[in-house]
Amino acid sequence: MKKHYLLFLLVSTIGFSQNLNDYKYAMVPSKFNFLKEENMYNLNALTKLFMEKYGFETYLSNETAPDDFIANNCNKVFVDVIPNNNFFTTRVKVVLKDCRGTILYTSEEGTSKDKEYKVAYNQALRMAFDSFSILKTHKYQPSQKSLGMIGEPAPAPAKVNVEKVIVTSENVKVYNSKVDNSSLFVQPITNGFQIIDSAPKVIYKILNTSTKDFYIATKGTIQGVFFSRNNEWFFEYYQNDKLVSEKVEVKF
């Protein structure tokens, strides 16, 4: 039984390694959802360093990146750190997802009992990344998976055009207001998506709700909702007591 288990573990490890070798880049968010600030406790920068250690060309979401990185979401893994703390112990796992939100790899749980969060999170993160060593050093090997679905051309980046309309009065009269069109790109994040420009700069951040195709959304300091209506996407918010609706041409 022990030999069978070791053989299964070896085969699984090889499978994980080959799977991750399909991806050239890694994207690390500049701010994890469970923390209040960008690079809080230096966790985002540390995560980037570990991903580079294991062979990925890695960028934070607020860093300038090469055109190849920006133009194709499916040539990268998206890295997230998931906490599972209790009163006495800080616990985290590292999760890698592809451009469609499918989990490619979940690390073992790293733990720390240090009372200072900065120390505890760093210790727990390092322990979680230690389990990546079973994958050995990542070596990028282009495949259909990183270029697009087999049998299909590589998907073009989701381009987003924004048209702003202001909805006023009981009769819902619509007034067009010109907005500069930009090429934007959709990226999955924990609990939703973010839409970025080529800088890359986050333009919209949309978070899941219990209703399909309806998201809680932010655009900079503006808070609103992002939803689908008649197969079209809209970002809506109030400005000076008037409802503003931005039509967003995007496919998820």
Number of C-alpha atoms within 10 A of each C-alpha: 6 7 8 9 10 11 12 12 12 13 12 13 15 14 13 15 19 16 17 23 21 22 24 22 24 25 26 25 24 19 19 20 16 9 11 9 11 16 17 15 16 12 21 21 18 15 24 21 15 18 21 17 13 16 17 24 18 25 22 20 19 17 15 14 16 11 10 11 19 19 16 19 26 26 24 24 28 26 25 22 22 18 19 12 12 8 7 10 16 25 22 26 20 21 18 21 22 23 19 12 16 12 13 14 18 18 18 16 20 24 23 21 16 15 12 10 13 13 14 20 25 21 19 23 27 18 20 21 21 15 16 20 10 12 17 13 15 22 16 18 13 13 15 15 15 24 18 18 13 11 7 9 10 15 13 12 18 19 18 20 16 22 17 20 19 19 18 14 9 6 7 10 10 14 12 12 10 10 12 8 11 13 13 26 25 22 24 20 21 19 11 16 19 20 21 22 17 16 15 17 16 20 14 21 22 23 18 16 12 7 8 9 13 18 22 16 23 21 16 10 6 12 16 17 17 26 20 15 10 5 9 12 20 21 24 23 20 14 10 6 8 12 15 21 23 20 20 19 15 18 13 8
